[in-house]
Amino acid sequence: MAIYSVDARGLQAVTPLGDATTGSLRGTSGYNGAALQNNLDANFNSQEVMATLSSDTGGKSFFDDNDFSPAFERVQQDTASYYVIGFRSTNLLRDGRYRRLQIQVRRSDVKLEYRPGYYAPADFRHSNREDRERDLEAQLSSDLPATDVSLYLQPFFFRADSPNRYTVPVSLLVPGSQIPFTRGGSRDKATLDIIGAVKDAKGDTLGETRDTVKLALDAQQQVSRKNIEYTTSFTLPSGTFHLKFVVRENETGKMGSFVTDITVPDFSKRAASPNSHPIKLSSVVLASQQSPSQSKKTDNPLTFTTATGNEQLVPNLPHVFHPDQSLYFLYEVYDPATSAPSGVRLAQGVHLLTSIELLQGTTKVFETPLVEARAVNIPGRDAVGFQFTVPLASLKDGLYTCQINVIDDAGGTFSFPRTALLVRSPAAAAQ
């Protein structure tokens, strides 16, 4: 595309004291020529940008003239008849450098006007930091997904300490086979760039995250058979939100993206009937491992305190477990009833019952003992938190339906959310 630039200001008389668009000068610059030089430099700089843009694209620039008709006539003449010449470069390097073009004809009575050169495309290794950051942001705002790197994302929601505010942890999973590790000593190393945003129904951005994750793993860990999981969180009000995350591995520059929606219920709303008290249940998190955490429990709903310190659940997003693992559950019930549906306040206050069932088809193959809660154990969120550990050694390989039973005996209500999980031995997975 050839760009023809026209300075619509026309012919200008540059005065030492400036025109009516500038304020009064102070000091001696109006008398020693400094002010005039500054005004000339500003005018020249603005014209130089337009002249460079026109020259580099094969167009023309028109300055310091109050008659604009020649400019439009020139554009009309140049575009009325022209030659299009194409070529395929033998230089296959994607180094982003400027390459000059030269076109010659065997006639002495013609003058050629063409674009003098172009910038070669740059691959990831030859791009600078600004270009790489711009590529990430462009992919984040793009309507088309990036599919060179496979990834999976799942958000959860828990009520925060503030009224009508919710903590939304987001876990992002990348298969280790998708990441090209480089050997550094006795460890395999890789770097991932992660960018993400959450938007409301109007398209307004409510939260963003940008992080660079450096991985250094022992070569014996066989990372290609494992998953890399990254967790962050947002604080949001109730509503429906749109999440998009982009991951780029920094060896070849390949990217992948994942888009999903999450609906955060409004737990602050009162029941439609004074006798009804629906259970306010958080997301149910399934995990197969725990990791040490430095965050406080009030800051991260996935963190809990043990005898050895704070531990954080690592959500198992695909819900695939091995028989030699333990299955961890975490969920919370908010504002449990302290009175019967008839309005009579109970002496014992809170009375919640919960258990976990595993079914294959319609057959129940496992059930945990019933757990009772008589008091709120997370006062800051007026919540009763439940944690379960289910050993899987006694389960055979196969697909199971997991049912979480939550009964509010004081309020006379219940909830039975279900999810699927797969138990698969390492030998079966290798086949």
N, C-alpha and C positions, 0 to 999 in steps of 0.2 A: 504494500500500500504506500503510495507516494503522498506526502503531506505538504500542502502549500500553506504557508503561514503569512498572515497579513496583520500588520500592526495597526489596529483600528484607531489608535490615537492620532494617526496622521503626522503631519509636520509639526514639530514642537519647538518652542523657543525656551530653552533651558535658562532660567534666570538664577542669579546667585542666591536670592532670598526665597526661592521656591514659588509655587503658585498658591491659589486659594485653598488647596486641599491640605496644605501643611501649616503647622503652627509657626509662631514667631521664633526667630533664632536668638540664641544667647551667645555672648562671648564675641570673639573677633573673627569667627569663621566666615561671616558675611563680608569681611573686608580684606582678608588675606587670600581669598580664592579657594579655601578649603570647602566651603559650602557648595560652590559651583562645581568643583571636582567631584564631590560626593553625588550631586544630582546627575552629572554626566555618567558616572560609573553605574549608578542604578539604572539609568535608561539603556546604557550599553549592555549590561548584564541581562536584562529582560529580552532584548533583541537577540543577544547571542544564543540564548536557549532556543528561540524559535528558528534562528538560522541553522543551528546544528541539527535540529529535528528535521528540517526540510532537506538539508544537504545529505544526511545519512539515509534518507528514504527515497532520494531521487526527485524530490520536489523543488520548489522555488520559494523564496521569501521576498516580501514586498514591504519596505520600510520608508518612513519619512516622505509620504506622499498623501495628499488629501484627495486624490482621484483614485478610487478603488476599482474603476472599470477595467484597467489593464490587467489587474490580478485575475479577475474572473474570466476575462477573455483568454488569458494564458492557460488557465485551467481547462477551459473548453477546448482550446486548440490541442493541448497535449493529450487529452483523453479522447479526442475524436478519432485519432488514428495512432496506433502504436504497435510495437512488436512485443510478443511475450517469448522469452528465451529461457529454457530450463536446462539444468545439467545435474549430473550426479557426481558428487565429490568423491575422489579416490582416497581422501584423508578420512579414515574411519574413527579417528580419535575424538572422543566426546570430552574435550578439555575446556570448552567454553571460551576459547580465545577468538579474537577478531581475525577474520579471513578476508583479504582484499579480493575484489573482482575487477577484471579488466576485459573489456569488449572492444574489438577492432574490426573495421571494415576496409575494403579495398577501394574505397572512393574518397577522393580528397575534397569533394564539394559538400560533404555532410558533416554535421557535428552531432556527436552522440551524447545523450544525457541518460544516465542510469544510476542505479544505486551502487555506490563504490565498494560495498562489502557487507558482511553479515557476521554475527556472532554464532559460532558453532554451538550445538547443544552440549550441555554439561551433564555428565553422569553424577552420581552421588558423591563419588570420591573427589571430584573436581569442584563441587559446589562449596560455597562458603557458609558461614554460620547463619548469616541473614537469609540466604536462599533456602537453607534447610528449615529454618523456622517458618518462613513464608509458605513452604510446601505443606508443613503440618497444618497451619491455620487454614490454608486453602482446602485441604482435604476435610477438615472439620466442618467447614461451611458448605461443602459440596453436597449436592443431592444424590450423586452417584457414589456407591460404596467402593472402598478399596478392598480387594480380595486376595492380594498376594501373600498376606499373612493371616492364617486362621486364628480366630479368637472368639471367646464367648464371655458374655457379661450378664450379671444378675444383681439387681438392686434389692435391698431389704428396707423395712421401715420400723422404727421404734420411736415412742414418744420421748421428747426431750424434756428438760426441766422447765422451760418457758412455756406459757400458755399457747396452745395451737401452733407449736413448733415441733418438728419431728427430725430426728437424726436418720439419715438415709445412707447406710454403708453401701458401697458399690464394690463388688469383687470382679476382677478381670482376670481371665485365664487364657494363657497362650501355651500351646503344646511345645515342649522342648525341641521336638523335631523341626519346628518352624524357625528356630533361631540358629544361625551359623556361628558356632563358638570358635574362637581362635585359641591356640595353645600358648599359654604364658607361664613358663616354668612347669610346675606340676599341676597347674590349675587351668581350667577352661574358662575363658572370659568372653563376655558379650555386654553390649550396652543397648538399652531400649529407651526410646523417647515415647512418652505417653502424654496425650492431651485429651481433655474431655470437657463437656459442657452440658448443663441441664437447663432446659427452657420450659416456660409455661405454655398454656394453650394459645396465648397471643403471639408467641415467638420471642418473647423477651428473655434474655439470658439471666438466670437467677444465681448461677454459680459456675465457676470454671476451675479446672485443675491442670497443672503443667508440671511434669516431673521427668527426670532422667534416672533410670534404674541401672546401676552397674552390677553385673553378675560375675561372680568368681567362684567356681565350683570345682571340687576335686574331680579328676578325670575318672576315678573309679565309680562315681555316682551315676554314670550312664544317663546323663541329663536328657538325651534324646528320647528316653522312655518315660520321662516325667513331665509334669506340667509346671509352668511358672505362673504364680498367682500374685496379683497386685491388688491392694485394697485401699480405698480412699472413702471419704464420706462428705455429705452435704447436709446443711440444715435448711429445711424447707417447711412451708405451711402445708395445710391439707390441699388436695387437688390432684389433677392429672398432669404429669410432666413427661417431657421428651428428653431422653438421654442419648448422647452420642460420644463414643470414645474412639480415638485413633491411636494405633501402636505402630511404631517404626523400628525395625532393627537396623543398627547403624554400621553394619558391615557392607551390605549391598544397597541399603536404602529402601527395601521393600516395606510396604505399609499394608495394614489391614484395619478395618473399622467395624464397629458393631453399634446398632441402633435399637433401642427398645423404649417402651413407655412404662411408667409406674403410676399407679393410683394410690395416693396416701389418704386413708379415710379420716374423717373429721371426728375425733373422739370427744370433742368438746360439746357436740350437739346433745341435747336432752332427748330422752326416749319419747316416742310419739304418744305413749300411754303411761300414766303414772305407775301402773302396775307392771309394766314391762321394763326389763333391765338387760338389754342385749349385751353379750360378752364382747368386750373390746380387746381383741387379740392382735398382737404384733405379728410380724413375719416369723415363720418357723424356719430356723437355720439348722441344716444338717451338715455335720463336719466329720472328718476322719482323723484330724490331727490338731494339735495345739502347739503354739509357739510362744516363747517369752515375750512379754509386752511391757513397755515403759509407761503406757498411758494409764490413767485412772479409770475406774469402772464407770464413773459418772460421765467421763468424756467419750467412752466408746462402749456401746452396748454389747459388743462381742467380747469384751474383756471381763474376766472374773478373777477373784482373789483365791489363791490356794495357800497351802502351808509353806510352799517354797517361794511365793511371790505372785505377781500378776501373770496370768496366762490369757492368750487370745485365741479364740477359735478360728481356724482357717476353713471357711465354707467349702464344702465339696459341691461344686457347681454341677457336674454331670451326674451326681448321685450314683456313682459307680464305686463299690467298696470291695475289699478283699476279705476273705474269711478270717485272716489273721489280724484284722484291724478291729477297732472299737468304733461304734457309731455314736456320735455326740449330738444331742438335741439342745436347742436353746430357744425359748420363747417367753413372752411376758403377757400378763393379763392386767389391764388397767381398770381403775375404779371398780373393784369388785363390790358386789352388793353386801350391805351389812344389815339388811332387813328383808323380811319375807315379802312376796308379791302383794300380800294383803296390807302391807304398810307397817306391820308389827316388827319392831326392832328386835333382833336376835341377841341373846345374851353372849354367845360366843363370837359375834361379829362376823368376820370373813370366814367363808367355808367353801374352798375350791377343791375339786377332785380332778385328777388328771392321770392318764396312763398312755402307753404307746402300744399299738398293735401292728403286727405284720401279717399280711394275708397273701395267699396265693390262690387267685380266683375267689371263691367264696369260703375257702378253708382258712381258719385262723391257725397260724403255725407258731406264733410267739406273742406273748403279752407281758409287759412289765407289771410289777405289783402296783396297786393303786396308791397314789401319793396324795396326801391331804395337806392343804395350806390353811392355817388359821389366822394369819396376820400378814400385813403388807411388809415385804422385806426390802423394797426399794422405795423409801419414803419420798425421795426427791421427785419421783415420777408417779407416785401413788400406784405402784405396780407390785405384782407378785411375779417374781421371776422363777422359771423352772429350768433345771438342767438335768439331763438324763445321759447315762452312759450305757450303751447296749452292746455287749460282746457279740461278735458275729461268728464265733468259732463253731457254734452248733448249727448254723444255717447252711443249707446246700446251695450250690450255684443256681441262680435263676432270678427271675424278675418278681419283685414283691410290690404290693401296695401297702404303704405305710399310713396308718390312720392315727392321728393325734386326738385323743379324747379329752375334752375340757368341759367340766360341769360346774356351774355356779349353783351350789345347793342352796345358798341363801337367797339368790334371786330367782331360782327356778328356771334357769336358761342353760343352754349348752352349745357347743360347737365341735364339729368333727372334721377338721380339714384333712385332706388326703394328698399324698404325693407318691410318685413311683421311685423305686430304687432298684439297682441291679447289684447282686452279689456275684462276684466272678473271681475265681482263684487265679493267681499269677500264671499257672501252667495253661489254663484255658485262654487267658489273654494272649499268651505268646503264640498260641496256635492261630 
